[in-house]
Amino acid sequence: MLPGATSAEGIATGMGSTFFAGDLFAGDIYRGDLRSGAVSVFVNAPAGRMAMGIKVDVPHNLLFVAGGSSGDAYVYDARTGADVRVVRLAEPTSRTLINDVVVADGAAWFTDSLQPHLYRVPIAADGTIGSPSTLVVTGPAALVAGTFPPPSLNGIAASPDGKTLIVANSAIGRLYTVNPETGASAAITGADVSEVDGILFEAGRLWAVQTFQNQVTELRLSADLSSATVERVITNPGFQVPTAVARDGSRLAVVNGKYDTGYPPAATTFEVVIVEP
């Protein structure tokens, strides 16, 4: 349970069994322990902030948070919760929704669900945050025929060396690779995941959260990331429109968005569901 939360969206693991989860519309960040179940407010965000996707840069003790329609990325100290940096990625207009983030190869990469853009925020060896840059995505990941507004980039992951990004396009229900140098995208064959939201890629496996399907699909990706095979479809009676997934060893931690109650959600409680192997 996330005590006092009014919404929920992102989740990420840190050191040991520590996890962080965000209150989407309040911007607050919760910190908890997946083993003991203890959870408390970690960041009491200033008014006007949002908290969508989150990711921990463990070596530098940094917590990156996608700021939604604010156009910002928020960087917190993962030990204390103190503000480290507010990074303006895009102007806060109706055509901006900073949705998710991954840390890879010395940078934090953010998706924008209302623009075919990925934003790169460099992280120096000493943990210093650099100036952001914009990568324009081209190819099939950036196109949604017959829908508005295009595109719908949502979840993001990366290969271990950071040389390939993986993005989820919610409107199409597919996964794509993106070249972080050129922005060129290509479909991952076999990765058909309707209503996909957050994704997680580790040890050759990718977990794709499918919101209103109330399930997480686990896929095995080929070595070159060009194709995928479904290994299992994970369901749980505790799922209520899940939005994001993190991993704790052999267990998964899935956060419920509860958007079946409205947007913003009308639910009164929000929780993390632990899925045992």
Steps between C-alpha positions, in 0.01 A plus 500: 500500500620850416376697803310814404556462125238654274628327185787278390702446184871411517711256699871422515732301723816633662758340725405168657124463536431875496239628257368841401150576369342825386170679559423607144296813559651614831859434395587341834745210514465205736784279620442152630648157558372213287596246766357662814214687331585827679415809291515873575505833319854570380451821298219742581501669162431871452164590350485465124729201465396166353665159533466263207780252421789476747842337496792477743860561400645283777872582454432873539209473748274698268126459448366619163129582464307578181298814561203450266340815359741724692760431231755440774711219634559498874819364652507414870766367734403133539636496855339814642225604256655844459463685170807462280382657176191597304569451129277667243460251215218668307273799542191412707233504232209277405744326264735375772475203736830384647400143572777255585875474558788255483862545612761357263851571372556816700163662439135506596266466201140626517202437272243757391157351433383793290809555286728258309780607732740340745689727736854419613633635831872423539639376831871565556728250674469701822119506476474856370194559281567655161287692251223306321474434128212384280506194274230493231367147452438394141354186348213284623525585872413860422195433287141432601276498193150635552538606862553834671722616648788297356713332614465330838846413626467370853728249675872494429783254565854449369751233413765442770759703307253779428562476127138411425186647653169316516175696501136408540239669284170475687277603212643233269556238770849412378863516613779656295874544511639851458853595403607757763730672251263541203149451641420232240254241630414143403221270612586206724339201326264309727470781756128565468383633838177697483450785750866480598623745763820452701768255388805344667789327321752292694704186431351450154141514622254783461192552711224710342218633719162499323272735688136416433597144412599468868807298413876506452641318199849354536693474174837353410685727257746378239866592542471776238169622651323464167246239609315384810334183624230502766609289795201556727211730570484601866166575662416564863170562680660807656560672166278803440620671184873461572734756349861411580721213612829458688696189594621373836703189425254241372199706607322780318355813660207647306329829584125551444384816321128422546399702193185292476370738769567811290783735405601628748402177676220509756648215704587567864791257536797411279736212543791299363424138412779246552503216247684188614670274239 
